[in-house]
Amino acid sequence: MEISPFPFLNQEEISHLYSLFQDIDSNTLATNNNAYLKRRRKDGEEDGSGWKNIKSGNNNSVMSDILSSLILLDEEEKQEYQQWAIESQLDRAALDWNHKQKVTAMNDYRSDLETHFSDLDEMDHTRTKRARRAASEVAAAAAVTETALASSELSGPGGGGSGQQQQHRRLWVKDRSKDWWDKCNHPDFPDEEFRKAFRMSKATFDLICMELDSAVTKKNTMLRDAIPVRQRIAVCIWRLATGEPLRLVSKRFGLGISTCHKLVLEVCSAIKNVLMQKFVQWPDEEKMKMIKGEFESMSGVPNVGGSVYTTHVPIIAPKVNVSAYYNKKHTERHQKTSYSMTVQGVVDPRGVFTDVCIGYPGSMPDDKVLEESALFKRASRGDLKNVWLVGNSGLPLMDWVLVPYTHQNLTWTQHNFNEKIRDIQTVSKEAFARLKGRWSCLQKRTEVKLQDLPAVLGACCVLHNICEMRNEEMGPELNVDLFDDDMIPENSLRSASAIQARDHIAHNLLHHAGLAGSSSL
């Protein structure tokens, strides 16, 4: 709080008071003088010069007393203010000193508490380490004793080495049944039954195990033997193929739930890192020429290098950016709040992926996913010259993307062109249907975290390509119907030259190539 000094009288105010008191004294003196003159007249004493001297002397003495009193008051007030200011400074200094003493005391107390708790934590940590060391020594002693007993039993009839290993492993691993996997892994297990369980033949499964052997193999430890490579890969593939929860995977393979979850992520990561660059490749010039020829013989549209499609994979509501993964179309269809992640793929005439883009949120439309993909960057560099990628109405018409006409009142030429584009689009749509049908985990919300899901989806695409290249058949019970509504982009026509090229292709399809479909005429 700011304190202002006492407002002392200045020279002008003193002059004003002086004149005021002078007027008051003049009136008073006049009255007194009149009374005094009357008394003097009665006594016969009248002296004008004497009266003037008396009047002058009285005025000077009164004013002198008043000024002296004012000056004394002013000096007293100044002294009182100075004394008050000094006392205030002393009080403030005392308060500051007390505050500093309290802060110092609190800091010392806090430091003592932290030191005390730190000592307690160190003691607990030391006690825990001692307890673990003691438990390890006891377990080691028990293992030695058990081994000695097993060795002594080997000399008796019916002894064998497998019994020793069995007793040793029981100390560290819970005894779970592996009968189902042992039966599937047996050489005499029927190939048809194996294909139903793992969506591929035993020969294809062996090929995958051979490709991933170096990336998946683990070494044995003193506590337990490592899980074999075939069992590791089988856990992952069966989980992807069936989409069953981890507790059922655990019962099938005789492993812990957390172990199964870890194996699925490790094998999916190995498939994505090791096999994707080998089995998901953009075609070279020779392969692209062959793809163009197959698509042209199928539809009559020239220079088609692939069919583009984007699908959605359902996920559990994420903890962050929930609105970004919200899928409005699926929510309206199923009357249940849905969240999804997108998978964009380009396929050849056989339904094999030549390019995939995985991981963008489900709220992004197809054209935005395309713009963010590596495919768009490849086209921007000029690597897709003289190549058409055929998409649905959810993509814009560009110099390298060919899409159907979307306006109303189509001509016969435009309608026929849309029929041919639909034939090419069917190739990619059916490929994605087989992808989801073969790997059922893509049809339901999985237990995988959002950051691990792209690796799982990438592994499914790689395994799809391996099965397609090796002509692995799918039963009719695995067929699924895809539901992915096309959202027409705001700017659906982005190239004037592409508009002319599309009109030219549509004209040739109807009038020159003689490939007009019966459904359009």
N, C-alpha and C positions, 0 to 999 in steps of 0.2 A: 504494500500500500504506500503510495507516494504521499509525503507529509509536506505541506506548504508552510512557510514562516508566517509569523503573526504580522498582520498588515499595520505597520507603524504609520503615524501621521507625517505627511510631507509638508513642505514649506508653504504651499498654497493653502492647505487645510488649516495650518496654524495661523496664517494671515486672516483667513475667514473667521476663525474663532476669535482672533484678536479684535476684529472689527465688531463682531457680535457682542462680545463682552464690553467693548467700549461704548456701544449704543446703550446697552443695559445699564452700565455704570453711570452714563451721562444722565439718563432718565432718573435713576435713583438719587444721584447727587443733586439734580435739579430740585427734586421734591424736598430732599433734606435741606438744601440751601434756602429754599423758600421759607421753610419753618424756622431755619436759623435766622434769616433776615427779619422775620416778624419779631423774633425775640430781641434781636438787636435794636429794632426800632423802638420797642417798648423801653428798652434800657437806655435809649438815646445814643447808641453807638453805631455809627454808620461810617464805613471806610471802604470805598470801592477798590482801592489798590490792594488792601489787605485781603479782601474776598477773592480776588483773582489769584493771589498767591496760594491761598488755602485750596481752591479748586484744582489748581495745577498739581499741587503736591499729592492730593488724594488720588487723582487718576494714575499718576506714575507708580505709586506704591501698589495699587490693586493689580495693574497689568504685570508688574514685576512678580508678584506672588503667583499669578496664574501661569505665567511662562515657566517659572521655576518648578511648579507642580507638574506641568506637562513633561518637562525634560526629565524630572525624576521618575515619572511613570514610564517613559520611554526606555530609560536605562534599566529599570527593574524588569521590564518585559524582555529586553534583549538578554539580560542575564538568565532569566528563567528559561528562555528558549534554548540558549546554549547549554544550560544544565540538563534540559530534557533531551537534547540531541545526544549529549555524551552518555546519559543513562541508557538511551535507546540502543546506541552502538554497543555498549557493554552487554545489554541483554541479548542482542543478536549474536554477539561473539560467543556468549555462554551457550545459547541454543545450538549453534553450529558445532561447538566442541562436544556437546552431549550427543548430537546426531552421529558425528564421526566415531565416537566411542561405541555407540550401539552397533553401527555397521561393522566396525572391526570385530566386535564380539560375535555377531551373527556369522561373519565369514569364518572366523576361527571355529565356531561350533559346527558349521557345515563341513569344513575341511576334516574335522575330527570324525564326523559321521561317515563321510566318504571313505576315509582310511579304515574305519571300523568295518564297514560293509565289504570293502575290498579284501580285507583280511579274512572275513567270513567266507566269501566266494572262493578264495584261494584254498582255504581249508576244506571246503566242500569238494572242490575239484580234486584235491589231493586224496581225499577220502574215497571219492568215486574211482579214481585210478587204482588205488590200492585194492578196492573191492573187486574191480575187473581183473586185476592181475592175479588176485587170489583165486577167483573163479576159473581163470584160464589154467592156473596150475592144477586146480582140482580136476578140471576136465581132462587135462593132459595126462594126469596120473590115472584117471579112470580109463582113458583110451589105452594107455600102456597095459593096464591090468586086463582090459577086455581083449587086447591083442594077444597077450600071453595066454589067456584062457583059450582063445580060439586056436592058437598054435598048438596048445596041448591036445585039443580035440582033434586036430588034423591027423595025429598018429593013430587015432581010433578008426574003426570001420565006418565007411560012409562019409568021411571028411572030405572037404573040397575047398578050393580057394575062393569060390564065389560066396561061401558062407562068411568068410573073414571080411570080405569087402562089404557084404550086406550089414554085418554087425557094426563095422566102422562108420558107415554112412548114416546109420540110425541116430548117431550122436548129434548130427548136424542138420539133417534134412528130415522133414516130416514125411512119414510113410504114406504116399498117395498112390492110387492105382493108375498105372499106365497101360492097362490092357488094351484100351481102344487104339491108342497110337501104335503100340507094338503090333497089333493086328494089321493096321493099315500099312505099316512099314515093312511087313513081311513080304518076301518076294512072291509068295503064292497068292497074295491078296488080289482079287479080280480088278482089272483095269477099269471096268465100268463103274464099280462101286467107288473106286478111288476118284474117278472123274466127277461123280455126284457130290462127293465130299469137298473136293478141292477145285472144282471147275476146270480141271485140266487133266491130261493124261499123266501117267507115271513117267513117260519119257520127257515130257515138257518140264515136269517137276524136277527131274534129275538134271536137266539142262540149267535150270535156274540155280540149283544148288551148286553146280560146278562153276557157274559164273560168279557166285557170291561167296565162294568158299574162303578166299583170302580176306574178305572184308567182314565176315561174320564169325569166323573161328575164334574161340577163346581157349586159353590154356587152363589146365587143371591146377588146382591149388592144394595146399595141405589139408584144408578143411573139407573140400568136396571136389568132385569131378565136374568139369565144364559140361554144359548141355550140348549135345551133338548139333552139328550144323543142320542136318536134315530136320531135326525136331524144332530148332529155332525157326527155320523158314516155314515149316508146316504150321506152327502156331500163328504166324503172321497171315499166311494165305488163308487158313481156315477162318480166322477172324474177319478178314476182308470179304471172303466169299459168303459167309452166313450172316455177318452182322450181329452175332450173338453176344450177350454181355460177357464181361471178363470172368465172371464166376463160373459160367458154363465152359469157357475155354480152359479154365483151371481144372475142372473135373475131367475134361476130355484128355488132357495131356499130362495130368498128374503133377502140375506145377503150381506155385503160389500165384495169387491174383496179381500182386505187384510185379512178380517176375514176368507174367504173361504180358502185362501192359508195357513193361520195359522192352521185351522182345519185339513186340509189334512195332514200336517206334524205332528201334535200332534197325530192324530189317527193312522197314519202309524207307528210312534214311539211306541205307545201303543201296536199295533198288534205285532210288532217285539219283544218287550221286554216281553210281557205277554203271547202271544199265540204261539210264535215260539217254545219255549221249550216244549210245550204240543202237538203241531200238526206236528212238524218236528223233528223226533227222529230216531236215529240209532237203528235198530232192535236188540232185545236181542236174546239169543240163540234159544229160541222157535220160535220167529218170523222169525229168519234167516233160520231156518230149513224149515219152511213153504214156504218162498220165494224161496229157492233152489229147492224145489219140484215143484213149479209152473213153474219156468224157465226151469227146465229139461223136464217137460212134454210138454212144448212149443217147445223146440228146440233140446232136447237130450243132451245138454251140461251140465255136472254135476257141482255142487258146485258154481253156479252163484248166487251171492248175490245182484246184482244190475246192472243197465245199466247206463253208464256215458255219458253225453253229455254237450257240452259247446256252448252257443249261445251268440250273441252280441245284446246289446240294444243301439239304436242311441241316441246321446246326442248332445247338442250345444257345439261348440268349446270352451274348457275351457280357462281361462285366464292364467293358468300356465301349464307347461308340455304339450303343445299342441301336440308335435310330439309323445308323449307316447300314446295318445288316438286316433291317426290317424289310420283309418281302410283302408288299401290298397285294400283289396278284394272288399269291398262295394263301394269304390270310383271308381274302374274300372268297376263294374257292372252297377252302376247308372250314371256314367259320371258326378259325383258331389262329391265334397270333403265331406267325411264322417268321423265322430268321434263316438266312441262307448265305452261301458263298458261291461265287460264279466260277465256272470252268468253261473257257472258250477254246475250241479246237478246230483245226483244219485237217480234213481227211482226204485220202486218195480214193480212187474208185472201189478199192477193196474194203474201205472202212478203217484203214490204218491211220493213226494220227501222225501227221508230219510236223505239226506245231501245236503247242498247248500254252495257255495262259491261265494261271490258277491263282486264286486268293483275293480277288476284289470283292467288296461288299455286295450283298444282294440287292441293295437299293439302286445301284448304278445301272442305267440302261445299257443295252447291248452296244450302242454306238460309242458310249463313253469308255466301256471296257476295251473296245477295239482301239480307240485312240491312245490308251495307256499301255497297250501291249507291245512286245518286241516286234510283232508282225508289222505294226504301223511304222515303227522305226526302220525296219528293213525296207518297206515300200518307200519311205521318205528318202532313203539313200539311193533309190533307183534300182534296187535289186529285183523288182517285180515288173520290169518292162515286158510288154507283150504277154502278160499273164493276167487272167481274170480269176478272182476268187469269188465264188457265187455265194451270196448270203440271202437271208430272208428280209422281209420288209422292216425289220428292226435296225438294219444298217443303212447308211446313206450310199447313194450312187457316187462313186469316185472313179478315178482313172484306172484303178486296179480292182475295184469292188463292183460286181454286177448284181443288181437286185431287181425284183419284179416291179411292174407298174402298180402303183397304189391308188391312183385317182379313180373316180367313178366313170361309168359309161365307156368301158374299154372297147376298142376296135377289135376286129377279128385277128388282126396282126398282133396286137398287144396281148390279147387273150391267149393266143397260141404260144407267144413268147413266155408268158407266165407259166404255162403248162410245162414247157421244157425246163425252165428254171426250177420248177417244183420237183421234177425228176432228179435233178442234181442235188437239190436240198434234201431229198429223201435219203440220199446216201449218208450224209452226215447225221441226220436225225436218227436213222436206224443204228448207226455206229454208237451214238450216245445211249440209245436204248439198250444195246447189247452191253455197253460198259456198265450201266446201272443194274441190268439184269444179272450179269455175271458176278458183280461185286455188290452184294446186297447191302453192305454197310453204307453205300451212297444213297439208299432209299430212306434211311431213318437217321435220327439225330444220334450221333456217336458220343462216346465218353471222352473223346480226344479233345485236348485244349485247342483254343483257336490258333495259337502260334505253331502247333504241331500238325494242324490239319492239312496245310499245303503239301507237306511231305507224304501224307497218307494218300491224298488225291493224286499226286504225281506218281506214286507207286502203282495205283490202280490203272492209270493210263498206260504205264510201261507194261504191266502184266497183260492188259488188254491187247496191246500191239503184239506181244509174244504169242498170245493165243490165236490172234487173227492170222499172223504170219505162218503159224503151224497148223492152221485150219482146224482148230479145236471147235467142235460142234457144241451147240447149246440146245437143251431140251425146251420144248414149248412151255413148260412150267416156269421157265425163267424169263419169259417175255414180260415187258413192262410198257406202259403207255406214258409217254412224256407229256408234261404240261408246262409249257414255257410260252406265255403270251408275248407276241411281238408288239413292241411299243414303237410306233413310227417316230423317228427323230424329228426335232423341230426343223432342222435344215437337211432335208432328205436328198436334195440335188446339189452337189458341191462341185460339179465340173460340167461345163458346157460341152466339151469334147466328148465326155462320157455319155451325155444325153444323145448326141448325134451317133456315137458308136452303138449304143443300145438300139436306137431306131433302125440303124442299118442292119444289125444282126436280126432284129425281129422281121424286117422286110425280107431278108434273104431266106429266113426259115420258112416263111409262108409261100413265097412266090418263086424262089429259085431252087432251093434244096429239095422241095417236094416232101418236107417232113412235117407237114401240118398234122396235128393229132386229130383223131376222129372225134374226140370229145369236144373240140373247139369248133368244129364245122357242122 
